[in-house]
Amino acid sequence: MWYENEVKRYTNEILEFYYDNNRVNHLSLVQKEDELLDALQIAKKIILPFIEKNVYIVLSPLVQGIQMTEFQYIINQLKEKGKDNLKSDKLPDRKIIENGIQKLLPFTKPDFMIVPIGFFVDMHRWGIPMTDSYHIIKYQDKYPFYHFREERLKIIWSNKFVNLNEIIIGNKEHSLWQYKADEETDERITIKFERGLEGETLLLKTVFKYTPPYSENISIIEFPEELTKLEKK
């Protein structure tokens, strides 16, 4: 059975994990809507072990599946919007990336860059050491930023749950993520602990609509998928 104190604790921890590790906020404006036409839904129902009083189970990472589905949806939409993509038959270097940035400057001031996780690791090896104040990657408030002239782009990296072998550059101000809040809690994500025929379950759900930017506000660098793995140097 569910115990009120445990449910409250688990709910708060899941909410904290969802908001603290959410990539949507870095890639788009986020707006609450009471009514949302043509909304999409991401939902996950998880069967849990029996919850015993005073026995703690780590549940917060279970929301990662919702987060990665949201992230993948944005990536897919941005890739569809991209046109006149830059193509490279080798692993992109600073010159290629900065060509991608410059391509956007007549239209917008880019502020984010989505990169494959393997490529993100490799970027730290470029040029001067990380300890040098002139390195292209600098960390602020736990987030890495790519520095190019007057431009500063937050780097958002993928992981094994995300399908990405491109670099996507854009400005979050040109995208809009609208969500319908949970009616009971007014939170962006619905969290419900239930008991059914399957046993103890946890329901996680988000309801949203995403409006991507115009094509001229997105720059995409394509390169062979096998290069993102970076298995050896």
Backbone bond lengths (Angstrom), bond angles and torsions (degrees), N, CA, C in turn:
res aa  C-N    CA-C-N  psi(-1)  N-CA   C-N-CA  omega(-1)  CA-C   N-CA-C  phi
1 M - - - 1.463 - - 1.520 109.32 -
2 W 1.322 115.26 162.22 1.454 120.39 179.64 1.525 110.13 -92.72
3 Y 1.302 115.94 138.71 1.462 121.62 177.26 1.524 108.40 -108.01
4 E 1.305 116.67 133.89 1.462 121.88 -171.12 1.523 112.36 -56.00
5 N 1.305 118.07 -45.30 1.463 120.47 -178.23 1.523 111.65 -64.25
6 E 1.345 116.76 -41.58 1.459 120.48 179.71 1.526 110.94 -66.34
7 V 1.334 116.35 -43.07 1.465 120.25 179.80 1.523 110.31 -61.34
8 K 1.306 117.37 -42.84 1.464 121.20 178.76 1.527 110.45 -62.30
9 R 1.313 116.83 -43.01 1.458 121.13 -179.55 1.516 110.88 -65.04
10 Y 1.351 116.49 -47.58 1.463 120.24 179.04 1.519 111.20 -61.00
11 T 1.323 116.65 -42.30 1.468 121.05 -179.04 1.521 110.61 -61.57
12 N 1.314 116.64 -46.17 1.468 120.42 179.89 1.529 111.74 -62.63
13 E 1.324 117.09 -39.74 1.456 120.47 -179.46 1.528 111.31 -69.58
14 I 1.329 116.81 -37.74 1.469 120.15 177.54 1.523 109.94 -65.63
15 L 1.337 116.77 -43.86 1.462 120.50 177.85 1.526 111.21 -60.28
16 E 1.307 116.83 -44.90 1.461 120.91 -179.86 1.526 110.74 -61.60
17 F 1.324 116.48 -43.91 1.464 120.66 179.84 1.526 110.36 -64.62
18 Y 1.325 116.72 -42.00 1.472 120.87 -178.00 1.519 111.01 -62.47
19 Y 1.313 117.44 -47.75 1.460 120.76 -177.51 1.537 111.99 -72.80
20 D 1.315 116.95 -40.40 1.463 119.80 -176.95 1.518 112.90 -69.45
21 N 1.323 117.75 -28.18 1.465 120.90 -174.99 1.527 112.36 -112.99
22 N 1.329 116.44 19.69 1.454 120.32 -176.75 1.519 111.07 -85.64
23 R 1.336 116.57 127.49 1.459 121.35 -179.12 1.521 113.14 -86.26
24 V 1.319 117.22 -19.96 1.469 120.54 -177.37 1.518 111.27 -56.29
25 N 1.320 117.11 -42.26 1.470 121.47 -176.74 1.518 112.96 -62.23
26 H 1.329 117.41 -24.20 1.468 121.05 179.78 1.523 112.34 -86.21
27 L 1.338 116.50 -13.14 1.461 120.60 -172.34 1.525 113.61 -116.06
28 S 1.319 117.17 -8.55 1.457 119.44 -174.68 1.521 110.54 -158.09
29 L 1.333 115.91 155.66 1.449 120.04 166.06 1.528 107.52 -68.53
30 V 1.320 117.62 144.87 1.462 121.75 -177.58 1.522 108.32 -121.70
31 Q 1.326 115.43 131.39 1.469 119.71 -172.77 1.525 110.22 -140.29
32 K 1.312 116.61 133.12 1.458 121.89 176.63 1.522 109.81 -82.83
33 E 1.344 116.12 139.41 1.460 121.87 178.33 1.525 109.22 -133.03
34 D 1.335 116.32 134.59 1.468 119.92 177.63 1.521 110.92 -72.35
35 E 1.327 116.92 -38.43 1.455 122.45 176.15 1.523 108.48 -123.63
36 L 1.312 115.20 137.44 1.465 119.52 -174.74 1.522 109.41 -138.27
37 L 1.337 115.87 105.94 1.459 120.84 179.16 1.532 110.43 -76.00
38 D 1.330 115.24 145.53 1.475 121.60 177.97 1.523 112.07 56.06
39 A 1.311 115.69 36.95 1.466 120.07 -179.26 1.526 111.26 -73.67
40 L 1.331 114.96 152.27 1.454 122.38 173.97 1.528 108.96 -107.74
41 Q 1.306 115.83 162.89 1.462 120.16 -178.01 1.516 110.39 -135.84
42 I 1.313 115.29 136.01 1.463 121.60 171.60 1.521 106.69 -117.48
43 A 1.312 116.71 121.96 1.467 120.21 -176.86 1.523 110.04 -136.65
44 K 1.309 114.76 147.69 1.470 120.90 -179.92 1.527 108.12 -143.10
45 K 1.316 116.15 126.47 1.459 121.45 177.28 1.524 108.30 -111.83
46 I 1.304 115.84 123.85 1.460 121.22 -172.53 1.525 109.58 -119.61
47 I 1.323 116.66 126.27 1.463 120.65 175.47 1.518 108.60 -81.98
48 L 1.328 115.76 128.53 1.461 121.40 -174.18 1.528 111.17 -112.01
49 P 1.310 116.74 158.79 1.465 119.34 171.46 1.529 109.55 -68.51
50 F 1.301 116.37 160.32 1.457 120.37 179.66 1.530 109.95 -57.64
51 I 1.294 116.13 131.93 1.463 120.85 -179.03 1.519 110.37 -88.42
52 E 1.311 116.30 116.61 1.458 120.86 178.20 1.525 110.00 -100.45
53 K 1.282 115.59 146.19 1.453 120.44 179.99 1.524 109.75 -62.43
54 N 1.348 115.15 133.82 1.462 123.54 178.41 1.535 113.69 68.07
55 V 1.341 117.65 10.96 1.463 121.07 173.33 1.527 107.05 -107.21
56 Y 1.323 116.64 116.15 1.460 120.60 -173.06 1.521 111.97 -91.96
57 I 1.335 115.90 133.51 1.456 122.58 176.22 1.526 107.64 -122.52
58 V 1.336 117.06 136.01 1.465 120.47 179.95 1.531 108.31 -79.64
59 L 1.332 116.97 108.45 1.454 122.07 -177.08 1.531 113.10 -109.01
60 S 1.320 117.17 -21.80 1.469 119.74 -171.92 1.539 113.59 -56.11
61 P 1.353 121.00 -39.38 1.473 118.96 -179.53 1.528 114.06 -64.32
62 L 1.346 118.36 -13.45 1.458 120.12 -179.87 1.518 112.18 -63.92
63 V 1.327 116.54 -20.57 1.465 120.01 179.60 1.532 111.32 -76.80
64 Q 1.323 117.23 -8.85 1.463 120.12 -178.27 1.525 111.69 -60.59
65 G 1.327 117.73 -32.08 1.456 120.40 178.31 1.519 112.17 -61.17
66 I 1.339 116.88 -39.47 1.468 121.74 176.42 1.525 109.56 -65.87
67 Q 1.320 116.47 -45.52 1.464 120.80 -178.65 1.524 111.92 -61.27
68 M 1.329 117.27 -43.87 1.455 120.28 -177.81 1.526 111.48 -70.21
69 T 1.338 117.66 -31.52 1.465 120.37 175.81 1.521 110.36 -67.66
70 E 1.325 117.29 -40.26 1.473 120.85 175.57 1.531 110.28 -61.82
71 F 1.314 115.60 -45.47 1.467 121.95 -178.92 1.529 110.21 -62.00
72 Q 1.336 116.33 -46.34 1.461 120.16 179.89 1.521 111.42 -63.16
73 Y 1.328 116.96 -36.90 1.469 120.19 179.28 1.531 110.32 -62.22
74 I 1.327 117.09 -45.38 1.468 120.09 178.47 1.525 110.62 -62.36
75 I 1.323 116.97 -45.15 1.464 120.71 179.16 1.528 110.55 -56.92
76 N 1.326 116.79 -46.72 1.466 120.59 -178.87 1.524 111.15 -61.90
77 Q 1.321 116.75 -41.14 1.463 120.58 179.97 1.531 111.16 -66.86
78 L 1.311 116.65 -40.44 1.466 120.04 178.85 1.524 110.84 -66.07
79 K 1.325 116.96 -40.01 1.463 120.27 179.42 1.529 111.60 -64.88
80 E 1.331 116.60 -34.86 1.461 120.22 176.97 1.524 111.44 -67.46
81 K 1.332 116.11 -33.48 1.463 120.81 -177.55 1.521 112.47 -78.75
82 G 1.314 116.74 -23.60 1.457 119.72 -176.59 1.528 112.26 -65.32
83 K 1.312 116.74 140.71 1.462 121.41 175.89 1.533 108.30 -141.69
84 D 1.328 116.00 160.29 1.463 120.80 -176.82 1.529 110.25 50.69
85 N 1.342 115.18 45.52 1.455 120.10 -177.22 1.527 111.54 -63.70
86 L 1.325 115.17 146.28 1.453 120.18 172.61 1.522 108.50 -77.63
87 K 1.312 117.82 136.31 1.455 121.21 -177.92 1.526 109.71 -121.13
88 S 1.328 114.88 139.14 1.457 120.18 -179.90 1.522 108.73 -135.47
89 D 1.331 116.84 135.55 1.462 120.13 177.04 1.527 111.39 -92.07
90 K 1.317 115.92 5.60 1.462 121.34 176.20 1.524 108.90 -131.62
91 L 1.323 115.68 172.10 1.452 119.45 177.69 1.528 109.25 -63.57
92 P 1.326 119.02 126.07 1.465 120.55 -177.35 1.528 112.51 -56.00
93 D 1.320 115.45 144.29 1.454 120.85 175.74 1.528 108.79 -115.92
94 R 1.318 116.62 -172.68 1.457 120.33 -177.63 1.525 111.94 -59.58
95 K 1.330 116.51 -39.92 1.462 119.99 -177.95 1.522 111.28 -61.45
96 I 1.336 116.67 -45.16 1.463 120.65 -179.34 1.523 110.63 -65.04
97 I 1.324 116.78 -44.34 1.463 120.25 179.17 1.522 110.91 -61.81
98 E 1.314 116.45 -43.41 1.462 118.96 -177.70 1.526 111.85 -71.39
99 N 1.333 117.65 -25.91 1.460 119.92 170.08 1.528 110.29 -64.80
100 G 1.340 115.43 -39.04 1.463 119.82 176.95 1.510 112.39 -64.65
101 I 1.330 117.03 -37.40 1.465 121.15 177.00 1.519 110.74 -67.65
102 Q 1.316 116.66 -46.98 1.460 120.84 -177.78 1.520 112.23 -63.14
103 K 1.320 116.81 -30.29 1.460 121.28 178.49 1.532 111.41 -59.24
104 L 1.338 116.62 -29.59 1.468 121.13 -177.17 1.525 113.54 -88.11
105 L 1.318 117.27 -22.37 1.467 120.68 -169.50 1.528 114.75 -57.90
106 P 1.335 121.30 -30.55 1.470 118.39 176.08 1.526 113.11 -67.18
107 F 1.356 116.70 -18.12 1.455 119.90 -173.46 1.528 113.50 -112.67
108 T 1.325 117.19 -32.66 1.453 119.75 -174.85 1.528 109.84 -159.34
109 K 1.312 115.42 170.24 1.467 122.23 175.95 1.525 107.42 -106.49
110 P 1.320 118.49 101.09 1.469 120.31 -175.14 1.524 111.96 -62.70
111 D 1.331 115.33 144.52 1.467 118.47 -179.96 1.530 112.96 -134.74
112 F 1.347 118.24 2.55 1.466 119.14 174.31 1.511 110.31 -143.25
113 M 1.329 114.24 158.78 1.458 122.75 177.82 1.531 107.21 -144.09
114 I 1.340 116.61 120.83 1.463 121.09 177.17 1.525 107.58 -98.43
115 V 1.330 116.70 128.41 1.466 120.18 -177.00 1.530 110.25 -135.38
116 P 1.344 117.85 151.89 1.473 121.01 173.18 1.531 110.14 -62.34
117 I 1.322 116.76 147.20 1.456 121.06 -175.49 1.527 112.00 -59.90
118 G 1.346 117.54 -41.02 1.461 119.80 179.32 1.514 112.31 -62.27
119 F 1.323 115.60 -40.21 1.455 120.47 178.98 1.529 110.71 -68.09
120 F 1.322 116.95 -36.93 1.469 120.79 178.44 1.526 110.77 -60.68
121 V 1.317 116.04 -42.12 1.473 119.87 177.14 1.525 110.05 -61.32
122 D 1.329 116.58 -42.51 1.458 120.75 -177.69 1.526 112.02 -66.23
123 M 1.313 118.01 -32.94 1.463 121.55 -178.72 1.528 112.38 -58.68
124 H 1.320 116.32 -29.77 1.464 119.87 -178.96 1.527 112.36 -69.46
125 R 1.315 116.84 -14.23 1.466 120.23 -178.94 1.527 111.95 -90.79
126 W 1.303 117.18 -6.09 1.462 120.30 -175.77 1.526 111.72 -70.83
127 G 1.301 115.01 131.32 1.465 120.09 166.95 1.508 114.63 60.73
128 I 1.297 114.27 -133.51 1.461 121.38 -172.04 1.525 112.12 -71.90
129 P 1.320 117.72 156.45 1.464 120.76 -175.95 1.533 112.53 -62.32
130 M 1.335 114.97 156.21 1.458 120.43 179.82 1.522 112.43 -60.18
131 T 1.328 117.32 -24.98 1.458 119.91 -178.39 1.521 112.51 -73.14
132 D 1.335 116.35 -16.66 1.459 120.01 -177.52 1.527 109.88 -78.39
133 S 1.323 116.62 135.99 1.465 121.45 -177.13 1.518 112.49 -67.24
134 Y 1.327 118.12 -12.48 1.462 120.87 -178.73 1.527 113.23 -99.05
135 H 1.320 117.89 6.14 1.459 119.75 178.69 1.528 109.47 -63.07
136 I 1.340 117.03 146.39 1.464 120.23 -177.17 1.520 112.82 -66.69
137 I 1.334 117.75 -24.94 1.460 121.00 178.66 1.527 109.05 -104.54
138 K 1.322 115.03 123.04 1.458 120.89 177.27 1.517 108.83 -130.58
139 Y 1.313 116.28 142.28 1.460 121.59 -177.80 1.527 110.71 -99.44
140 Q 1.328 113.84 138.22 1.461 120.49 176.01 1.521 108.17 -144.58
141 D 1.324 117.15 126.99 1.470 122.24 -177.62 1.528 111.10 52.32
142 K 1.328 116.27 42.50 1.464 125.16 175.59 1.528 113.73 76.08
143 Y 1.322 118.18 -1.74 1.462 120.35 -178.85 1.518 111.08 -108.99
144 P 1.346 116.76 141.54 1.462 120.12 177.23 1.530 111.07 -84.02
145 F 1.326 116.20 144.99 1.461 122.12 177.63 1.522 109.10 -128.90
146 Y 1.328 115.17 139.40 1.459 121.92 175.53 1.525 107.66 -92.69
147 H 1.329 117.28 123.93 1.460 122.06 -177.31 1.520 110.15 -105.22
148 F 1.343 114.61 124.40 1.462 121.12 177.69 1.530 108.21 -141.35
149 R 1.331 115.63 108.87 1.467 121.13 -176.63 1.527 108.77 53.21
150 E 1.343 117.37 -122.81 1.464 119.61 -179.78 1.530 111.99 -87.95
151 E 1.330 116.65 -3.08 1.461 119.83 -176.25 1.529 110.79 -89.43
152 R 1.329 115.20 145.70 1.459 122.21 178.73 1.525 107.42 -138.91
153 L 1.329 116.31 111.41 1.454 121.20 -174.16 1.526 110.12 -112.62
154 K 1.321 116.49 127.03 1.459 120.48 175.51 1.525 108.86 -70.83
155 I 1.322 116.79 132.62 1.462 121.53 -179.05 1.529 109.40 -95.34
156 I 1.335 115.63 120.16 1.457 122.08 176.40 1.521 106.88 -110.96
157 W 1.318 117.28 119.93 1.462 119.83 -174.95 1.529 111.02 -104.90
158 S 1.329 114.87 155.41 1.457 121.02 179.72 1.529 109.83 -85.42
159 N 1.327 115.92 -173.34 1.463 121.27 171.06 1.527 108.43 -149.64
160 K 1.313 117.68 -170.36 1.470 121.00 -173.55 1.520 112.78 -66.78
161 F 1.333 117.90 -15.28 1.456 120.79 179.94 1.530 112.80 -87.95
162 V 1.327 117.42 -5.72 1.462 121.50 -172.92 1.526 110.56 -115.37
163 N 1.316 116.02 134.54 1.460 121.96 177.59 1.524 108.99 -90.18
164 L 1.320 116.18 106.40 1.459 121.15 -178.20 1.522 109.91 -155.86
165 N 1.322 117.07 123.04 1.460 120.27 170.53 1.531 109.62 -136.46
166 E 1.318 115.32 35.20 1.462 123.15 173.33 1.520 109.19 -128.96
167 I 1.306 115.23 167.31 1.463 121.74 168.23 1.526 106.41 -107.86
168 I 1.318 116.84 127.91 1.465 121.68 -177.88 1.522 108.38 -117.70
169 I 1.317 116.51 125.71 1.470 122.32 -177.17 1.519 108.68 -119.90
170 G 1.335 117.08 134.72 1.459 119.67 -179.69 1.517 112.32 -166.50
171 N 1.319 115.48 -168.71 1.460 123.50 179.18 1.528 108.36 -128.61
172 K 1.326 117.77 124.70 1.465 121.79 -174.87 1.527 112.85 -62.25
173 E 1.334 117.43 -22.70 1.461 120.74 -177.49 1.528 112.23 -66.41
174 H 1.335 117.49 -16.02 1.466 120.41 -177.10 1.529 112.78 -95.09
175 S 1.318 117.81 -0.29 1.464 121.98 178.29 1.525 109.38 -116.49
176 L 1.330 115.69 154.51 1.468 119.97 178.81 1.516 109.86 -136.41
177 W 1.328 115.50 121.34 1.467 122.50 175.69 1.532 106.79 -107.69
178 Q 1.324 116.00 109.20 1.465 121.22 178.91 1.528 108.29 -102.00
179 Y 1.316 116.45 139.11 1.461 119.57 -179.42 1.522 110.84 -134.00
180 K 1.305 115.03 150.62 1.456 121.64 173.70 1.514 108.00 -101.43
181 A 1.306 116.47 120.02 1.462 120.97 -175.05 1.527 111.27 -72.98
182 D 1.307 115.51 156.29 1.462 121.54 174.33 1.525 109.07 -61.07
183 E 1.301 116.66 132.77 1.466 120.61 -174.58 1.524 112.59 -65.15
184 E 1.316 117.69 -31.58 1.460 120.63 -176.91 1.530 112.64 -84.95
185 T 1.310 116.96 -38.40 1.464 119.62 -172.74 1.519 114.25 -108.93
186 D 1.332 117.08 -16.18 1.462 123.62 -176.25 1.526 112.21 66.06
187 E 1.323 117.40 18.61 1.457 121.69 177.94 1.527 110.28 -89.60
188 R 1.317 116.20 160.50 1.455 122.11 -179.08 1.524 112.25 -71.59
189 I 1.302 116.63 -21.06 1.459 121.66 179.52 1.524 109.13 -125.49
190 T 1.334 115.40 137.68 1.465 121.39 176.05 1.521 108.98 -86.51
191 I 1.332 116.40 131.49 1.459 122.33 178.25 1.522 107.72 -129.00
192 K 1.338 116.21 116.60 1.466 119.42 -178.72 1.523 110.37 -134.35
193 F 1.330 114.56 128.15 1.460 121.59 173.67 1.530 107.30 -98.02
194 E 1.322 115.88 127.14 1.459 120.46 -176.16 1.520 110.14 -137.31
195 R 1.330 113.80 165.10 1.463 119.08 173.76 1.515 107.64 -127.46
196 G 1.327 116.00 122.13 1.454 121.06 -178.39 1.504 111.25 -134.45
197 L 1.342 115.54 -162.77 1.459 120.65 -178.73 1.520 111.84 -62.41
198 E 1.361 115.25 -30.65 1.477 118.67 -179.08 1.515 112.26 -77.27
199 G 1.327 116.79 -15.29 1.457 121.30 -175.32 1.517 110.32 117.03
200 E 1.315 116.17 -153.75 1.462 121.06 179.09 1.524 109.14 -74.98
201 T 1.322 117.13 129.87 1.464 120.22 -177.73 1.527 111.33 -130.90
202 L 1.325 113.74 156.59 1.454 122.09 174.75 1.526 107.44 -123.19
203 L 1.327 116.59 123.75 1.462 121.85 177.96 1.517 108.98 -105.70
204 L 1.344 116.07 126.59 1.464 123.00 175.57 1.524 107.79 -120.94
205 K 1.340 116.98 135.21 1.465 119.04 -176.00 1.520 110.99 -153.55
206 T 1.337 116.16 139.90 1.460 121.29 170.22 1.525 108.29 -128.52
207 V 1.327 115.64 145.27 1.463 122.76 178.08 1.522 106.79 -122.03
208 F 1.341 117.18 125.36 1.466 119.02 -169.43 1.522 112.03 -153.27
209 K 1.311 115.01 168.90 1.465 123.78 170.36 1.520 106.88 -144.06
210 Y 1.325 116.07 129.11 1.463 120.35 -177.58 1.524 110.12 -114.79
211 T 1.326 115.65 128.82 1.459 121.74 176.14 1.524 107.99 -110.48
212 P 1.335 117.66 110.96 1.476 120.57 -176.92 1.519 111.75 -76.92
213 P 1.313 118.15 168.18 1.471 122.13 178.87 1.522 111.75 -75.64
214 Y 1.337 116.06 168.65 1.455 120.50 171.62 1.528 108.86 -69.24
215 S 1.324 115.03 157.19 1.466 121.13 -174.18 1.524 113.29 -57.54
216 E 1.341 117.34 -37.10 1.466 119.48 -176.63 1.522 112.81 -68.89
217 N 1.333 116.74 -11.13 1.462 120.41 -179.95 1.525 112.98 -100.19
218 I 1.339 116.70 11.51 1.452 121.95 178.67 1.523 109.26 -127.93
219 S 1.317 116.94 133.15 1.459 122.66 175.97 1.525 108.17 -122.05
220 I 1.329 115.82 127.53 1.461 120.78 -177.44 1.525 110.12 -124.26
221 I 1.315 115.64 132.78 1.462 122.08 176.87 1.519 107.55 -110.93
222 E 1.314 116.33 117.92 1.459 121.85 -179.26 1.521 110.49 -100.05
223 F 1.327 116.16 143.22 1.455 120.87 173.93 1.524 108.73 -154.99
224 P 1.317 119.46 159.76 1.463 121.97 -174.90 1.525 112.81 -54.26
225 E 1.323 115.13 137.02 1.459 121.14 -174.41 1.521 112.70 -58.23
226 E 1.335 116.96 -38.46 1.471 118.96 -175.65 1.526 112.56 -63.48
227 L 1.325 117.07 -20.98 1.466 119.89 -178.75 1.531 112.37 -73.96
228 T 1.329 117.37 -20.10 1.467 119.50 -178.53 1.516 111.88 -75.35
229 K 1.324 117.50 -17.42 1.455 119.49 -176.61 1.522 111.54 -73.49
230 L 1.318 116.90 -32.08 1.466 121.75 176.84 1.519 112.08 49.03
231 E 1.328 116.24 49.89 1.461 120.43 -177.41 1.523 111.83 -72.07
232 K 1.334 116.40 -26.42 1.450 118.29 178.25 1.524 109.15 -149.98
233 K 1.323 116.10 161.70 1.480 121.59 179.79 1.507 108.62 -114.95
